[in-house]
Amino acid sequence: MSAQLAFALPPPAASNNIVINARCCLRIGVEQRAIVVNGLPVHHYCADDAVAEAYAMVFLVESGFAQQTDVARAFGRSVRTVRRHQGRYAQGGMAALGREEGWRPGRRRISAKRLRSIEVLKSQGMSNRVVAHRLGVSETAIRKLVGPSKPAENEQLAFAGMTSAATETPPAETPPTVPPSDDAPHAMPCTKDISDDVEPITAPADDGEPVPMSLDRDASDRTFDRQLAYFGLLDDAAPLFREGSAVHGVGVLIALPCLVESGLFGISRKLYGEVGPAFYGLRTTVLTLLLMALLRIKRPEHLKERDLAACGRVLGLDRAPEVKTLRRRIAHLAARHRAVELGAESPRKS
């Protein structure tokens, strides 16, 4: 009896094949890699050739054989890496794919102009925190360049000394409790650039509203006031305005005298008290909410779509409060449960 012939079965799927999708797979050898599409090898390269591997990823995506997510999963890369390889190949071809990872040798991480600005600010005796705030970077970045600054205790003592010197006024110069007549100018000690033009933002003297103070010179840069608030020496930032044109939303300031005349700020202070040492105090928070209502900004989250610097010009500040800051203030006021009393007192006062 003749022996039965063995039927040739297809070889089992190799364990060294990585499936990219239904059409493509990556075949891994000892020293070689191969891209197989519909059973046909279309690209192969050495295992240690990083440039050829990057091109293989670009080739699969650009040819329409696979998606970025599939290629990234098969090659053990992120989608961002695949996208970066595509961009480099589109700009400079294979030579661009050979670019080493990380910061290019010889390239300055910080421009010479920025370095000169840091040197000038540090020569003026500013701390790393103030310099970082001026340049819009983190304090750690400044510290890596110039080293640690002076201890914070010295700055706090300096701020406290300047604040106490600015707030000390002789008894004879104290403004009278009775409002002055129309022909006598209203004295406002310890304030800078706050003249009769911006006087309406303070409440009438009858309500006991404290006069805000500021030691800054530039209305667009309130660094000093923010430092005072940080050290607990300022309860609310004074509004400072500067000249400008095409300021968005400035028309809402027309309603400001009416809001002040209604006594809403004095009532809010009587019901809610203070929010503690802060740059954005109670008066600023209430004013921000009122102006948001006039500008038809319904939720604090909608401030993300606005230019906070432009909104700050309407408030008399360098920037409007961030969403998280405003949310914190609203939560603090809501915890007092005085909204009903505020609504009842406001029409009675007006």
C-alpha positions in Angstrom: 0.0 0.0 0.0 1.4 3.3 -1.0 2.2 5.9 1.7 -0.2 8.9 1.9 1.3 12.1 0.5 1.6 15.0 3.0 -0.5 18.0 2.1 1.4 21.2 2.1 -0.2 23.6 4.6 0.6 27.3 4.7 3.1 28.2 7.3 1.7 29.5 10.6 1.8 33.3 11.1 5.3 34.3 12.2 5.5 35.7 15.7 7.9 38.4 14.5 5.3 40.1 12.4 3.6 43.2 13.7 0.2 43.8 12.2 -0.3 47.5 11.3 -3.8 47.1 9.8 -5.7 44.7 7.6 -3.4 45.5 4.6 0.0 46.1 6.1 2.4 44.5 8.5 5.9 45.0 9.8 8.1 42.0 9.4 11.0 41.9 11.9 14.2 40.0 11.2 17.5 39.8 13.0 19.1 42.7 11.3 16.4 43.7 8.8 12.9 45.2 8.8 10.4 44.9 6.0 7.1 46.6 5.2 4.6 44.2 3.6 1.5 45.5 1.9 -1.1 43.0 0.6 1.6 40.3 0.8 4.2 42.2 -1.2 7.3 43.7 0.4 7.4 47.4 -0.5 10.2 48.7 1.7 13.0 47.2 3.8 15.7 48.7 5.9 18.4 47.9 8.5 17.2 47.6 12.1 19.7 50.2 13.3 18.9 52.7 10.5 16.8 55.4 12.3 16.5 57.5 9.2 15.1 54.6 7.1 12.7 53.7 9.9 11.4 57.3 10.0 10.9 57.2 6.3 9.1 53.9 6.5 6.5 55.6 8.9 6.2 58.5 6.5 5.9 56.2 3.5 3.0 54.3 5.0 1.0 57.4 5.9 1.8 59.4 2.8 1.0 56.5 0.5 -2.4 56.0 2.2 -1.6 52.5 3.4 -2.2 53.2 7.1 -3.3 55.9 9.5 -1.0 57.8 11.8 -2.4 56.0 14.8 -1.8 52.6 13.3 1.8 53.4 12.3 2.6 54.9 15.7 1.2 51.8 17.5 3.2 49.4 15.3 6.5 51.2 15.6 6.1 52.0 19.3 6.1 55.8 18.7 3.6 58.5 19.5 1.3 60.1 16.9 3.1 63.3 17.5 6.4 61.7 16.4 4.9 60.4 13.2 3.5 63.8 12.5 6.9 65.4 13.2 8.6 63.0 10.7 6.0 63.9 8.1 6.7 67.6 8.6 10.4 67.3 8.4 10.3 65.1 5.3 8.0 67.6 3.6 10.4 70.4 4.3 13.8 68.8 3.8 13.5 65.3 2.5 15.6 62.4 3.9 18.3 64.8 5.1 15.7 66.4 7.5 14.8 63.0 8.9 18.5 62.5 10.0 18.2 65.5 12.4 19.1 64.5 15.9 16.6 64.8 18.7 16.7 67.5 21.2 18.0 71.1 21.1 20.2 71.7 18.0 23.9 72.2 19.1 25.1 75.8 18.8 21.6 77.3 18.9 21.0 79.8 21.6 18.1 78.9 23.9 17.5 82.5 24.8 17.9 85.4 22.4 20.6 88.0 23.0 17.9 90.7 23.3 16.1 88.8 26.1 19.4 88.3 27.9 20.2 92.0 27.8 16.7 92.8 29.2 17.3 90.4 32.1 20.7 92.0 32.8 19.1 95.5 32.8 16.3 94.5 35.1 18.6 92.7 37.5 21.0 95.7 37.6 18.0 97.8 38.8 17.8 95.5 41.9 14.7 93.6 40.8 14.1 90.1 42.2 13.8 87.0 40.0 10.1 86.9 40.5 9.6 90.5 39.3 11.9 89.9 36.3 10.0 86.7 35.4 6.7 88.6 35.6 8.0 91.4 33.4 9.2 89.0 30.7 6.4 86.5 30.9 8.5 83.5 31.9 8.7 81.3 35.0 10.9 82.3 37.9 12.8 79.0 37.5 14.0 80.0 34.1 15.4 83.3 35.4 17.0 81.5 38.3 18.8 79.1 36.0 20.3 82.1 34.2 21.3 84.5 37.0 21.2 82.3 40.1 19.1 82.8 43.2 18.0 86.3 44.2 18.0 87.9 47.6 16.0 86.3 50.4 12.3 87.1 50.3 12.5 88.5 53.9 14.6 91.4 52.7 12.1 92.3 50.0 9.2 92.0 52.4 10.9 94.4 54.8 11.6 96.8 52.0 8.0 96.7 50.8 6.7 97.1 54.3 9.0 100.1 54.9 8.0 101.8 51.7 4.3 101.1 52.3 4.4 102.5 55.9 6.3 105.6 54.6 3.7 106.1 51.9 0.7 105.7 54.2 2.0 107.9 57.0 0.5 111.4 56.6 0.4 114.3 59.1 -2.9 114.7 60.9 -3.3 118.2 59.4 -3.3 116.7 55.9 -6.0 114.1 56.6 -9.0 114.7 54.4 -12.1 115.9 56.2 -15.0 113.5 56.8 -17.4 116.1 55.3 -17.4 116.0 51.5 -15.7 119.1 50.1 -17.6 121.7 48.2 -17.7 121.9 44.4 -15.1 124.7 44.3 -12.6 122.9 46.6 -10.6 120.0 45.2 -11.0 116.6 46.8 -7.7 115.5 48.4 -6.8 111.8 47.9 -3.6 111.0 49.7 -1.4 107.9 49.0 -2.8 107.7 45.4 -1.0 108.0 42.2 -2.5 109.2 39.0 -5.9 109.2 40.6 -7.3 112.6 40.0 -10.8 114.0 39.7 -11.3 112.2 36.5 -11.3 108.8 38.1 -12.7 109.8 41.5 -16.2 108.3 40.7 -14.9 104.7 41.1 -14.7 105.3 44.9 -17.9 105.2 46.9 -19.2 108.4 48.6 -17.7 109.3 51.9 -20.9 108.6 53.7 -20.6 104.9 53.2 -17.2 104.7 54.8 -15.6 103.3 51.6 -11.8 103.3 52.1 -9.8 105.2 49.5 -7.7 102.7 47.5 -4.0 103.3 47.3 -1.3 102.4 44.7 2.5 102.8 44.6 2.9 101.9 40.9 3.9 104.5 38.4 2.8 102.7 35.2 -0.9 101.9 34.8 0.0 99.0 32.4 2.4 97.4 34.9 1.1 96.8 38.4 4.0 94.6 39.6 4.6 96.6 42.8 1.0 96.4 43.9 0.9 92.7 43.2 4.0 92.3 45.4 2.3 94.2 48.1 -0.8 92.0 47.9 1.5 88.9 47.9 3.1 90.1 51.2 -0.3 90.8 52.7 0.1 94.6 52.6 -2.7 95.4 50.1 -6.4 94.6 50.3 -7.5 95.8 46.9 -5.8 97.4 43.9 -6.5 101.0 43.1 -7.8 101.6 39.5 -5.3 103.5 37.4 -6.1 104.5 33.8 -3.9 105.5 31.0 -4.5 107.2 27.7 -5.4 105.0 24.7 -7.5 104.7 21.6 -9.9 102.0 20.4 -10.2 100.4 23.8 -12.7 97.5 23.5 -15.7 97.8 25.8 -14.8 101.2 27.3 -18.4 102.4 26.8 -19.5 100.5 29.9 -17.7 103.1 32.0 -20.6 105.4 31.3 -22.6 103.4 33.8 -20.0 103.7 36.5 -21.2 106.9 38.1 -24.7 105.4 38.4 -23.3 102.3 40.1 -21.2 104.3 42.5 -24.2 106.6 43.3 -26.3 103.6 44.1 -24.0 102.8 47.0 -23.7 99.2 45.8 -20.0 99.0 46.7 -20.6 100.3 50.3 -23.5 97.8 50.7 -21.3 94.9 49.5 -18.6 95.8 51.9 -21.1 96.0 54.8 -22.6 92.6 54.0 -19.5 90.7 52.8 -16.6 92.4 54.6 -13.2 91.9 53.1 -11.8 89.0 51.1 -8.4 89.4 52.8 -5.1 90.8 51.4 -5.4 90.5 47.6 -4.8 92.3 44.4 -8.4 91.6 43.3 -10.3 92.6 46.4 -14.0 92.9 47.1 -14.5 96.2 45.2 -12.7 94.9 42.1 -14.6 91.6 42.2 -18.0 93.4 42.4 -17.0 95.8 39.6 -15.8 93.0 37.4 -19.1 91.1 37.8 -21.1 94.3 37.0 -19.1 95.1 33.9 -19.3 91.5 32.8 -23.1 91.9 32.9 -23.0 95.1 30.9 -20.7 93.5 28.3 -23.1 90.4 28.2 -20.4 88.0 29.5 -22.7 85.5 31.1 -20.2 83.1 32.7 -16.6 83.5 34.1 -15.5 80.8 31.7 -16.3 83.1 28.8 -13.4 85.3 29.9 -11.1 82.7 28.3 -12.3 84.0 24.9 -11.4 87.6 25.9 -8.2 89.5 26.0 -7.6 89.9 29.7 -5.2 92.8 29.2 -7.9 94.7 27.2 -10.5 93.9 29.8 -8.1 95.1 32.5 -7.9 98.5 30.9 -11.6 99.0 31.4 -11.2 98.0 35.1 -8.2 100.3 35.6 -5.9 97.3 36.0 -3.1 95.7 34.0 -5.1 92.5 33.6 -8.6 91.3 34.4 -8.8 88.5 36.9 -8.3 85.0 35.6 -11.3 82.6 35.5 -10.0 80.5 38.5 -9.4 83.7 40.5 -12.9 85.0 39.8 -14.4 81.6 40.6 -12.7 81.7 43.9 -14.0 85.1 44.7 -17.6 84.1 43.8 -17.4 81.0 45.9 -16.1 83.1 48.9 -19.0 85.5 48.5 -21.6 82.8 48.0 -20.5 81.1 51.2 -21.8 84.2 53.1 -25.4 83.6 51.9 -26.1 87.4 51.7 -27.5 87.6 48.1 -31.1 88.1 49.3 -30.0 90.9 51.6 -27.9 92.5 48.9 -30.9 92.5 46.5 -33.1 94.0 49.2 -30.6 96.7 50.2 -29.7 97.9 46.7 -33.2 99.3 45.7 -33.6 100.8 49.2 -30.4 102.6 48.9 -31.0 103.9 45.4 
